[in-house]
Amino acid sequence: MHLPPQILVFLLAMLPIVEINGSIPLALTVYKLPLWQAFAFPMAGNISAGLLLIFLLDPVTNLIRKYWSFADYWISRLFEYTRKRHSSSVSQLGHFALFAFIALPGPGSGAWSAALLIHVFGIPKKASIPLMVAGLLVAGLFLAFGTEGAVNIWELLQN
């Protein structure tokens, strides 16, 4: 089965390692999609994955904790450690920390990480979803225009 590149980059953007950091440049360089498609399809996939995770992490974590006591122990310790280590920066910057973390594209700063942060720090969904979407849009714009600019410079240097 052969998937259209738009669907492929949508699906790739849903994966935790690839997200928009890999799918937008792939859409522009390999699949040569127009800029608007190279932005829109990966963004839709990554935002969808983030929303699914935000709503599924609580029930899945609760289910795991309920039936596997050793997992409950390790999850509790991991969450406690993370909260202790990063709570001062989260409390100082507030919800802006979440937006800034997502908006600056880099390894580990996409929708999956955002959903985990929202879950671990108990940030209310009503406040966190617009911040996540806004951060992803900013990061996607950086990636799309940065990649497009790099491709154009490369093509100029080739001539």
OpenMM code with the backbone's topology and positions (N, CA, C; nanometers):
from openmm import Vec3, app, unit

residues = "MET HIS LEU PRO PRO GLN ILE LEU VAL PHE LEU LEU ALA MET LEU PRO ILE VAL GLU ILE ASN GLY SER ILE PRO LEU ALA LEU THR VAL TYR LYS LEU PRO LEU TRP GLN ALA PHE ALA PHE PRO MET ALA GLY ASN ILE SER ALA GLY LEU LEU LEU ILE PHE LEU LEU ASP PRO VAL THR ASN LEU ILE ARG LYS TYR TRP SER PHE ALA ASP TYR TRP ILE SER ARG LEU PHE GLU TYR THR ARG LYS ARG HIS SER SER SER VAL SER GLN LEU GLY HIS PHE ALA LEU PHE ALA PHE ILE ALA LEU PRO GLY PRO GLY SER GLY ALA TRP SER ALA ALA LEU LEU ILE HIS VAL PHE GLY ILE PRO LYS LYS ALA SER ILE PRO LEU MET VAL ALA GLY LEU LEU VAL ALA GLY LEU PHE LEU ALA PHE GLY THR GLU GLY ALA VAL ASN ILE TRP GLU LEU LEU GLN ASN".split()
positions = [
    Vec3(0.0835, -0.1172, 0.0000),
    Vec3(0.0000, 0.0000, 0.0000),
    Vec3(0.0890, 0.1249, 0.0000),
    Vec3(0.0568, 0.2167, -0.0864),
    Vec3(0.1342, 0.3394, -0.1004),
    Vec3(0.0534, 0.4565, -0.0441),
    Vec3(0.1075, 0.5183, 0.0593),
    Vec3(0.0387, 0.6318, 0.1213),
    Vec3(0.0837, 0.7624, 0.0569),
    Vec3(-0.0076, 0.8562, 0.0389),
    Vec3(0.0330, 0.9881, -0.0097),
    Vec3(0.1278, 1.0530, 0.0923),
    Vec3(0.2217, 1.1355, 0.0471),
    Vec3(0.3178, 1.1957, 0.1402),
    Vec3(0.2510, 1.2792, 0.2493),
    Vec3(0.1374, 1.3394, 0.2198),
    Vec3(0.0678, 1.4199, 0.3204),
    Vec3(0.0249, 1.3324, 0.4385),
    Vec3(-0.0287, 1.2140, 0.4088),
    Vec3(-0.0718, 1.1217, 0.5140),
    Vec3(0.0489, 1.0658, 0.5881),
    Vec3(0.1549, 1.0373, 0.5144),
    Vec3(0.2754, 0.9827, 0.5758),
    Vec3(0.3364, 1.0805, 0.6762),
    Vec3(0.3492, 1.2085, 0.6396),
    Vec3(0.4074, 1.3048, 0.7343),
    Vec3(0.3116, 1.3327, 0.8502),
    Vec3(0.1813, 1.3227, 0.8264),
    Vec3(0.0831, 1.3334, 0.9348),
    Vec3(0.1081, 1.2228, 1.0370),
    Vec3(0.1216, 1.0988, 0.9892),
    Vec3(0.1429, 0.9841, 1.0782),
    Vec3(0.2803, 0.9890, 1.1453),
    Vec3(0.3831, 1.0274, 1.0702),
    Vec3(0.5177, 1.0373, 1.1283),
    Vec3(0.5230, 1.1407, 1.2398),
    Vec3(0.4486, 1.2499, 1.2238),
    Vec3(0.4470, 1.3547, 1.3260),
    Vec3(0.3824, 1.3078, 1.4554),
    Vec3(0.3089, 1.1988, 1.4501),
    Vec3(0.2464, 1.1442, 1.5703),
    Vec3(0.3441, 1.0591, 1.6518),
    Vec3(0.4559, 1.0201, 1.5926),
    Vec3(0.5527, 0.9346, 1.6611),
    Vec3(0.6379, 1.0161, 1.7581),
    Vec3(0.6752, 0.9566, 1.8720),
    Vec3(0.7444, 1.0328, 1.9760),
    Vec3(0.8817, 1.0869, 1.9381),
    Vec3(0.9590, 1.0181, 1.8628),
    Vec3(1.0921, 1.0670, 1.8305),
    Vec3(1.0885, 1.1632, 1.7116),
    Vec3(1.0067, 1.1353, 1.6136),
    Vec3(1.0024, 1.2133, 1.4902),
    Vec3(0.9310, 1.3469, 1.5129),
    Vec3(0.8063, 1.3407, 1.5555),
    Vec3(0.7209, 1.4578, 1.5786),
    Vec3(0.7357, 1.5590, 1.4639),
    Vec3(0.7226, 1.6882, 1.4931),
    Vec3(0.7353, 1.7881, 1.3864),
    Vec3(0.8812, 1.8179, 1.3555),
    Vec3(0.9708, 1.7880, 1.4516),
    Vec3(1.1136, 1.8135, 1.4287),
    Vec3(1.1688, 1.7332, 1.3117),
    Vec3(1.1102, 1.6188, 1.2851),
    Vec3(1.1552, 1.5374, 1.1729),
    Vec3(1.0601, 1.5400, 1.0548),
    Vec3(0.9306, 1.5517, 1.0820),
    Vec3(0.8339, 1.5393, 0.9729),
    Vec3(0.8241, 1.6650, 0.8856),
    Vec3(0.8396, 1.7831, 0.9430),
    Vec3(0.8343, 1.9047, 0.8602),
    Vec3(0.9549, 1.9111, 0.7655),
    Vec3(1.0785, 1.8945, 0.8156),
    Vec3(1.1906, 1.8926, 0.7211),
    Vec3(1.1802, 1.7813, 0.6165),
    Vec3(1.1301, 1.6639, 0.6570),
    Vec3(1.1112, 1.5540, 0.5626),
    Vec3(1.0112, 1.5923, 0.4543),
    Vec3(0.9017, 1.6548, 0.4942),
    Vec3(0.7982, 1.6953, 0.3983),
    Vec3(0.8526, 1.7953, 0.2966),
    Vec3(0.9400, 1.8838, 0.3426),
    Vec3(0.9937, 1.9877, 0.2526),
    Vec3(1.1082, 1.9369, 0.1656),
    Vec3(1.1941, 1.8529, 0.2219),
    Vec3(1.3146, 1.8136, 0.1481),
    Vec3(1.2976, 1.6866, 0.0657),
    Vec3(1.2392, 1.5847, 0.1235),
    Vec3(1.2267, 1.4570, 0.0545),
    Vec3(1.1021, 1.4535, -0.0336),
    Vec3(0.9882, 1.4922, 0.0262),
    Vec3(0.8625, 1.4836, -0.0477),
    Vec3(0.8306, 1.6097, -0.1275),
    Vec3(0.9086, 1.7152, -0.1067),
    Vec3(0.8927, 1.8413, -0.1827),
    Vec3(0.7485, 1.8934, -0.1785),
    Vec3(0.6857, 1.8812, -0.0621),
    Vec3(0.5502, 1.9333, -0.0476),
    Vec3(0.5545, 2.0858, -0.0452),
    Vec3(0.4473, 2.1505, -0.0903),
    Vec3(0.4409, 2.2959, -0.0757),
    Vec3(0.4505, 2.3328, 0.0729),
    Vec3(0.5000, 2.4514, 0.1001),
    Vec3(0.5245, 2.4944, 0.2376),
    Vec3(0.4005, 2.4793, 0.3254),
    Vec3(0.2847, 2.5177, 0.2750),
    Vec3(0.1645, 2.5112, 0.3582),
    Vec3(0.1281, 2.3673, 0.3930),
    Vec3(0.1496, 2.2735, 0.3004),
    Vec3(0.1210, 2.1330, 0.3294),
    Vec3(0.2270, 2.0729, 0.4217),
    Vec3(0.3516, 2.1136, 0.4005),
    Vec3(0.4609, 2.0642, 0.4842),
    Vec3(0.4461, 2.1137, 0.6276),
    Vec3(0.3720, 2.2209, 0.6468),
    Vec3(0.3433, 2.2718, 0.7806),
    Vec3(0.2143, 2.2113, 0.8353),
    Vec3(0.1077, 2.2147, 0.7574),
    Vec3(-0.0257, 2.1796, 0.8063),
    Vec3(-0.0399, 2.0318, 0.8428),
    Vec3(0.0061, 1.9416, 0.7582),
    Vec3(-0.0149, 1.7988, 0.7842),
    Vec3(0.0644, 1.7487, 0.9053),
    Vec3(0.1946, 1.7808, 0.9163),
    Vec3(0.2649, 1.7401, 1.0388),
    Vec3(0.2083, 1.8057, 1.1647),
    Vec3(0.1675, 1.9315, 1.1555),
    Vec3(0.1114, 1.9990, 1.2727),
    Vec3(-0.0163, 1.9283, 1.3184),
    Vec3(-0.1012, 1.8946, 1.2231),
    Vec3(-0.2260, 1.8258, 1.2577),
    Vec3(-0.1967, 1.6913, 1.3249),
    Vec3(-0.0990, 1.6186, 1.2739),
    Vec3(-0.0626, 1.4900, 1.3335),
    Vec3(-0.0051, 1.5047, 1.4732),
    Vec3(0.0833, 1.6018, 1.4920),
    Vec3(0.1471, 1.6195, 1.6216),
    Vec3(0.0495, 1.6720, 1.7265),
    Vec3(-0.0356, 1.7651, 1.6875),
    Vec3(-0.1361, 1.8160, 1.7811),
    Vec3(-0.2340, 1.7052, 1.8184),
    Vec3(-0.2721, 1.6233, 1.7223),
    Vec3(-0.3625, 1.5101, 1.7512),
    Vec3(-0.2992, 1.4150, 1.8525),
    Vec3(-0.1725, 1.3824, 1.8322),
    Vec3(-0.1034, 1.2931, 1.9256),
    Vec3(-0.0972, 1.3550, 2.0643),
    Vec3(-0.0666, 1.4827, 2.0714),
    Vec3(-0.0596, 1.5509, 2.2005),
    Vec3(-0.1927, 1.5500, 2.2737),
    Vec3(-0.2999, 1.5774, 2.2009),
    Vec3(-0.4327, 1.5775, 2.2629),
    Vec3(-0.4714, 1.4379, 2.3118),
    Vec3(-0.4438, 1.3368, 2.2300),
    Vec3(-0.4717, 1.1990, 2.2726),
    Vec3(-0.3965, 1.1656, 2.4017),
    Vec3(-0.2704, 1.2023, 2.4052),
    Vec3(-0.1894, 1.1727, 2.5236),
    Vec3(-0.2389, 1.2464, 2.6471),
    Vec3(-0.2740, 1.3730, 2.6306),
    Vec3(-0.3226, 1.4506, 2.7448),
    Vec3(-0.4434, 1.3832, 2.8078),
    Vec3(-0.5319, 1.3312, 2.7246),
    Vec3(-0.6532, 1.2706, 2.7780),
    Vec3(-0.6369, 1.1239, 2.8159),
    Vec3(-0.5322, 1.0567, 2.7660),
    Vec3(-0.5143, 0.9147, 2.7967),
    Vec3(-0.4143, 0.8864, 2.9087),
    Vec3(-0.3228, 0.9801, 2.9352),
    Vec3(-0.2192, 0.9516, 3.0346),
    Vec3(-0.2759, 0.9276, 3.1748),
    Vec3(-0.3714, 1.0071, 3.2173),
    Vec3(-0.4295, 0.9876, 3.3508),
    Vec3(-0.4936, 0.8494, 3.3658),
    Vec3(-0.5869, 0.8118, 3.2772),
    Vec3(-0.6491, 0.6797, 3.2965),
    Vec3(-0.5519, 0.5631, 3.2799),
    Vec3(-0.4571, 0.5741, 3.1878),
    Vec3(-0.3613, 0.4645, 3.1679),
    Vec3(-0.2689, 0.4525, 3.2889),
    Vec3(-0.2196, 0.5643, 3.3390),
    Vec3(-0.1332, 0.5611, 3.4572),
    Vec3(-0.2082, 0.5058, 3.5776),
    Vec3(-0.3315, 0.5490, 3.5955),
    Vec3(-0.4122, 0.4981, 3.7076),
    Vec3(-0.4362, 0.3477, 3.6951),
    Vec3(-0.4614, 0.3005, 3.5745),
    Vec3(-0.4828, 0.1580, 3.5515),
    Vec3(-0.3565, 0.0785, 3.5838),
    Vec3(-0.2418, 0.1272, 3.5377),
    Vec3(-0.1142, 0.0595, 3.5650),
    Vec3(-0.0886, 0.0563, 3.7149),
    Vec3(-0.1090, 0.1701, 3.7815),
    Vec3(-0.0852, 0.1768, 3.9256),
    Vec3(-0.1787, 0.0844, 4.0036),
    Vec3(-0.2984, 0.0677, 3.9548),
    Vec3(-0.3977, -0.0141, 4.0248),
    Vec3(-0.3610, -0.1621, 4.0216),
    Vec3(-0.3114, -0.2111, 3.9066),
    Vec3(-0.2907, -0.3545, 3.8892),
    Vec3(-0.1459, -0.4010, 3.9051),
    Vec3(-0.0501, -0.3100, 3.9029),
    Vec3(0.0904, -0.3490, 3.9165),
    Vec3(0.1548, -0.2628, 4.0242),
    Vec3(0.1670, -0.3199, 4.1422),
    Vec3(0.2171, -0.2427, 4.2569),
    Vec3(0.3612, -0.1977, 4.2364),
    Vec3(0.4447, -0.2827, 4.1739),
    Vec3(0.5833, -0.2408, 4.1509),
    Vec3(0.5887, -0.1205, 4.0563),
    Vec3(0.4984, -0.1147, 3.9586),
    Vec3(0.4933, -0.0002, 3.8678),
    Vec3(0.4452, 0.1241, 3.9412),
    Vec3(0.3515, 0.1065, 4.0327),
    Vec3(0.3025, 0.2190, 4.1129),
    Vec3(0.4183, 0.2804, 4.1915),
    Vec3(0.5005, 0.1954, 4.2504),
    Vec3(0.6162, 0.2414, 4.3268),
    Vec3(0.7105, 0.3232, 4.2388),
    Vec3(0.7465, 0.2706, 4.1221),
    Vec3(0.8421, 0.3385, 4.0350),
    Vec3(0.7830, 0.4645, 3.9724),
    Vec3(0.6574, 0.4604, 3.9348),
    Vec3(0.5927, 0.5796, 3.8777),
    Vec3(0.5864, 0.6903, 3.9827),
    Vec3(0.5495, 0.6537, 4.1051),
    Vec3(0.5431, 0.7531, 4.2131),
    Vec3(0.6794, 0.8151, 4.2384),
    Vec3(0.7822, 0.7335, 4.2432),
    Vec3(0.9188, 0.7850, 4.2669),
    Vec3(0.9647, 0.8742, 4.1524),
    Vec3(0.9373, 0.8325, 4.0295),
    Vec3(0.9780, 0.9118, 3.9133),
    Vec3(0.9077, 1.0467, 3.9115),
    Vec3(0.7780, 1.0461, 3.9344),
    Vec3(0.7022, 1.1718, 3.9362),
    Vec3(0.7497, 1.2620, 4.0497),
    Vec3(0.7718, 1.2032, 4.1671),
    Vec3(0.8176, 1.2811, 4.2826),
    Vec3(0.9541, 1.3438, 4.2540),
    Vec3(1.0459, 1.2651, 4.1998),
    Vec3(1.1789, 1.3143, 4.1664),
    Vec3(1.1702, 1.4281, 4.0644),
    Vec3(1.0902, 1.4093, 3.9613),
    Vec3(1.0765, 1.5112, 3.8566),
    Vec3(1.0173, 1.6388, 3.9135),
    Vec3(0.9151, 1.6250, 3.9946),
    Vec3(0.8524, 1.7434, 4.0550),
    Vec3(0.9505, 1.8182, 4.1440),
    Vec3(1.0260, 1.7458, 4.2279),
    Vec3(1.1239, 1.8098, 4.3169),
    Vec3(1.2313, 1.8827, 4.2363),
    Vec3(1.2777, 1.8168, 4.1328),
    Vec3(1.3892, 1.8707, 4.0553),
    Vec3(1.3501, 1.9933, 3.9733),
    Vec3(1.2272, 1.9978, 3.9230),
    Vec3(1.1892, 2.1031, 3.8298),
    Vec3(1.0764, 2.1936, 3.8783),
    Vec3(1.0258, 2.1701, 3.9964),
    Vec3(0.9104, 2.2485, 4.0417),
    Vec3(0.9434, 2.3954, 4.0599),
    Vec3(1.0677, 2.4292, 4.0969),
    Vec3(1.1010, 2.5712, 4.1161),
    Vec3(1.0945, 2.6473, 3.9845),
    Vec3(1.1465, 2.5877, 3.8766),
    Vec3(1.1403, 2.6579, 3.7474),
    Vec3(0.9974, 2.6643, 3.6950),
    Vec3(0.9204, 2.5597, 3.7193),
    Vec3(0.7812, 2.5600, 3.6749),
    Vec3(0.7013, 2.6630, 3.7543),
    Vec3(0.7253, 2.6709, 3.8859),
    Vec3(0.6494, 2.7668, 3.9667),
    Vec3(0.6925, 2.9101, 3.9383),
    Vec3(0.8200, 2.9331, 3.9082),
    Vec3(0.8670, 3.0683, 3.8771),
    Vec3(0.8097, 3.1187, 3.7453),
    Vec3(0.8156, 3.0367, 3.6440),
    Vec3(0.7716, 3.0783, 3.5110),
    Vec3(0.6243, 3.0509, 3.4869),
    Vec3(0.5642, 2.9689, 3.5688),
    Vec3(0.4232, 2.9364, 3.5521),
    Vec3(0.3984, 2.8612, 3.4227),
    Vec3(0.2828, 2.8863, 3.3666),
    Vec3(0.2450, 2.8159, 3.2442),
    Vec3(0.3301, 2.8587, 3.1257),
    Vec3(0.3955, 2.9748, 3.1352),
    Vec3(0.4833, 3.0181, 3.0266),
    Vec3(0.5972, 2.9188, 3.0055),
    Vec3(0.6388, 2.8506, 3.1129),
    Vec3(0.7454, 2.7503, 3.1000),
    Vec3(0.7053, 2.6408, 3.0031),
    Vec3(0.5808, 2.5978, 3.0108),
    Vec3(0.5318, 2.4943, 2.9189),
    Vec3(0.5346, 2.5449, 2.7755),
    Vec3(0.4828, 2.6659, 2.7539),
    Vec3(0.4831, 2.7233, 2.6190),
    Vec3(0.6254, 2.7377, 2.5659),
    Vec3(0.7158, 2.7932, 2.6458),
    Vec3(0.8534, 2.8153, 2.6016),
    Vec3(0.9232, 2.6838, 2.5703),
    Vec3(0.9003, 2.5831, 2.6537),
    Vec3(0.9616, 2.4521, 2.6312),
    Vec3(0.9196, 2.3941, 2.4967),
    Vec3(0.7930, 2.4087, 2.4638),
    Vec3(0.7414, 2.3522, 2.3391),
    Vec3(0.7773, 2.4390, 2.2194),
    Vec3(0.7734, 2.5702, 2.2359),
    Vec3(0.7908, 2.6625, 2.1233),
    Vec3(0.9323, 2.6633, 2.0678),
    Vec3(1.0294, 2.6275, 2.1470),
    Vec3(1.1673, 2.6239, 2.0983),
    Vec3(1.1965, 2.4840, 2.0472),
    Vec3(1.1982, 2.4674, 1.9140),
    Vec3(1.2146, 2.3318, 1.8597),
    Vec3(1.3515, 2.2738, 1.8954),
    Vec3(1.3483, 2.1524, 1.9368),
    Vec3(1.4712, 2.0836, 1.9720),
    Vec3(1.4387, 1.9409, 2.0102),
    Vec3(1.5409, 1.8626, 2.0351),
    Vec3(1.5171, 1.7231, 2.0716),
    Vec3(1.4361, 1.7136, 2.2015),
    Vec3(1.3297, 1.6384, 2.1978),
    Vec3(1.2510, 1.6149, 2.3175),
    Vec3(1.1608, 1.7290, 2.3605),
    Vec3(1.1243, 1.8164, 2.2683),
    Vec3(1.0416, 1.9307, 2.3095),
    Vec3(0.9108, 1.9395, 2.2313),
    Vec3(0.8519, 1.8268, 2.2000),
    Vec3(0.7286, 1.8272, 2.1220),
    Vec3(0.6057, 1.7939, 2.2040),
    Vec3(0.5044, 1.7469, 2.1360),
    Vec3(0.3747, 1.7188, 2.1980),
    Vec3(0.3832, 1.6061, 2.3009),
    Vec3(0.4664, 1.5060, 2.2761),
    Vec3(0.4784, 1.3951, 2.3708),
    Vec3(0.5353, 1.4446, 2.5032),
    Vec3(0.6414, 1.5212, 2.4972),
    Vec3(0.7012, 1.5752, 2.6193),
    Vec3(0.6058, 1.6704, 2.6887),
    Vec3(0.5361, 1.7511, 2.6104),
    Vec3(0.4393, 1.8451, 2.6676),
    Vec3(0.3308, 1.7701, 2.7437),
    Vec3(0.2779, 1.6641, 2.6840),
    Vec3(0.1735, 1.5863, 2.7503),
    Vec3(0.2257, 1.5243, 2.8798),
    Vec3(0.3491, 1.4768, 2.8778),
    Vec3(0.4079, 1.4209, 3.0000),
    Vec3(0.4247, 1.5273, 3.1071),
    Vec3(0.4717, 1.6457, 3.0688),
    Vec3(0.4855, 1.7552, 3.1654),
    Vec3(0.3507, 1.7942, 3.2246),
    Vec3(0.2508, 1.8038, 3.1402),
    Vec3(0.1157, 1.8384, 3.1853),
    Vec3(0.0670, 1.7343, 3.2859),
    Vec3(0.0936, 1.6090, 3.2557),
    Vec3(0.0506, 1.5004, 3.3442),
    Vec3(0.1279, 1.5015, 3.4761),
    Vec3(0.2591, 1.5076, 3.4688),
    Vec3(0.3435, 1.4980, 3.5881),
    Vec3(0.3204, 1.6165, 3.6822),
    Vec3(0.3103, 1.7362, 3.6264),
    Vec3(0.2944, 1.8547, 3.7110),
    Vec3(0.1485, 1.8891, 3.7385),
    Vec3(0.0567, 1.8108, 3.6860),
    Vec3(-0.0845, 1.8317, 3.7147),
    Vec3(-0.1374, 1.9651, 3.6644),
    Vec3(-0.0859, 2.0109, 3.5522),
    Vec3(-0.1329, 2.1373, 3.4953),
    Vec3(-0.2737, 2.1136, 3.4411),
    Vec3(-0.3689, 2.1983, 3.4750),
    Vec3(-0.5064, 2.1777, 3.4283),
    Vec3(-0.5146, 2.1734, 3.2753),
    Vec3(-0.5923, 2.0792, 3.2255),
    Vec3(-0.6056, 2.0614, 3.0803),
    Vec3(-0.6596, 2.1868, 3.0118),
    Vec3(-0.7528, 2.2525, 3.0768),
    Vec3(-0.8149, 2.3715, 3.0181),
    Vec3(-0.7105, 2.4800, 2.9895),
    Vec3(-0.6108, 2.4911, 3.0758),
    Vec3(-0.5049, 2.5908, 3.0566),
    Vec3(-0.3930, 2.5386, 2.9677),
    Vec3(-0.3654, 2.4095, 2.9761),
    Vec3(-0.2474, 2.3553, 2.9082),
    Vec3(-0.2674, 2.3303, 2.7589),
    Vec3(-0.3876, 2.2938, 2.7184),
    Vec3(-0.4093, 2.2613, 2.5765),
    Vec3(-0.3830, 2.3818, 2.4862),
    Vec3(-0.4372, 2.5015, 2.5159),
    Vec3(-0.4037, 2.6162, 2.4293),
    Vec3(-0.2546, 2.6488, 2.4296),
    Vec3(-0.1884, 2.6326, 2.5444),
    Vec3(-0.0440, 2.6577, 2.5508),
    Vec3(0.0333, 2.5575, 2.4662),
    Vec3(-0.0078, 2.4309, 2.4726),
    Vec3(0.0591, 2.3287, 2.3927),
    Vec3(0.0407, 2.3570, 2.2437),
    Vec3(-0.0818, 2.3853, 2.2026),
    Vec3(-0.1087, 2.4109, 2.0611),
    Vec3(-0.0324, 2.5345, 2.0137),
    Vec3(-0.0349, 2.6415, 2.0930),
    Vec3(0.0373, 2.7640, 2.0550),
    Vec3(0.1877, 2.7383, 2.0452),
    Vec3(0.2422, 2.6637, 2.1414),
    Vec3(0.3854, 2.6311, 2.1375),
    Vec3(0.4214, 2.5471, 2.0164),
    Vec3(0.3380, 2.4505, 1.9844),
    Vec3(0.3634, 2.3675, 1.8665),
    Vec3(0.3548, 2.4492, 1.7379),
    Vec3(0.2600, 2.5418, 1.7310),
    Vec3(0.2485, 2.6261, 1.6119),
    Vec3(0.3726, 2.7127, 1.5938),
    Vec3(0.4223, 2.7703, 1.7020),
    Vec3(0.5436, 2.8525, 1.6936),
    Vec3(0.6631, 2.7662, 1.6520),
    Vec3(0.6785, 2.6502, 1.7158),
    Vec3(0.7887, 2.5603, 1.6798),
    Vec3(0.7768, 2.5159, 1.5345),
    Vec3(0.6546, 2.4852, 1.4905),
    Vec3(0.6335, 2.4446, 1.3511),
    Vec3(0.6688, 2.5546, 1.2533),
    Vec3(0.6359, 2.6783, 1.2872),
    Vec3(0.6729, 2.7907, 1.1999),
    Vec3(0.8245, 2.8065, 1.1917),
    Vec3(0.8920, 2.7966, 1.3065),
    Vec3(1.0394, 2.8006, 1.3056),
    Vec3(1.0959, 2.6918, 1.2153),
    Vec3(1.0451, 2.5701, 1.2322),
    Vec3(1.0960, 2.4573, 1.1542),
    Vec3(1.0656, 2.4722, 1.0056),
    Vec3(0.9432, 2.5112, 0.9727),
    Vec3(0.9032, 2.5217, 0.8320),
    Vec3(0.9823, 2.6309, 0.7605),
    Vec3(0.9848, 2.7494, 0.8186),
    Vec3(1.0558, 2.8594, 0.7520),
    Vec3(1.2072, 2.8418, 0.7582),
    Vec3(1.2561, 2.7833, 0.8671),
    Vec3(1.3998, 2.7555, 0.8759),
    Vec3(1.4444, 2.6533, 0.7739),
    Vec3(1.3683, 2.5482, 0.7587),
    Vec3(1.4017, 2.4456, 0.6595),
    Vec3(1.3885, 2.5006, 0.5189),
    Vec3(1.2800, 2.5729, 0.4931),
    Vec3(1.2604, 2.6321, 0.3604),
    Vec3(1.3750, 2.7270, 0.3261),
    Vec3(1.4171, 2.8076, 0.4228),
    Vec3(1.5296, 2.8982, 0.4010),
    Vec3(1.6589, 2.8231, 0.3737),
    Vec3(1.6849, 2.7177, 0.4509),
    Vec3(1.8064, 2.6379, 0.4305),
    Vec3(1.8055, 2.5706, 0.2937),
    Vec3(1.6899, 2.5198, 0.2521),
    Vec3(1.6784, 2.4567, 0.1200),
    Vec3(1.7048, 2.5599, 0.0107),
    Vec3(1.6498, 2.6790, 0.0244),
    Vec3(1.6714, 2.7840, -0.0762),
    Vec3(1.8176, 2.8265, -0.0823),
    Vec3(1.8817, 2.8398, 0.0329),
    Vec3(2.0244, 2.8753, 0.0342),
    Vec3(2.1061, 2.7644, -0.0308),
    Vec3(2.0735, 2.6396, 0.0002),
    Vec3(2.1453, 2.5255, -0.0590),
    Vec3(2.1305, 2.5278, -0.2113),
    Vec3(2.0097, 2.5516, -0.2593),
    Vec3(1.9871, 2.5554, -0.4037),
    Vec3(2.0635, 2.6711, -0.4698),
    Vec3(2.0714, 2.7844, -0.4021),
    Vec3(2.1488, 2.8973, -0.4544),
    Vec3(2.2963, 2.8629, -0.4630),
    Vec3(2.3467, 2.7946, -0.3639),
    Vec3(2.4879, 2.7576, -0.3636),
    Vec3(2.5211, 2.6525, -0.4686),
    Vec3(2.4206, 2.5731, -0.5065),
    Vec3(2.4417, 2.4703, -0.6073),
    Vec3(2.4498, 2.5281, -0.7483),
    Vec3(2.3930, 2.6470, -0.7680),
    Vec3(2.3928, 2.7086, -0.9019),
    Vec3(2.5116, 2.7912, -0.9280),
] * unit.nanometer
topology = app.Topology()
chain = topology.addChain("A")
for resn in residues:
    res = topology.addResidue(resn, chain)
    for name in ("N", "CA", "C"):
        topology.addAtom(name, app.Element.getBySymbol(name[0]), res)
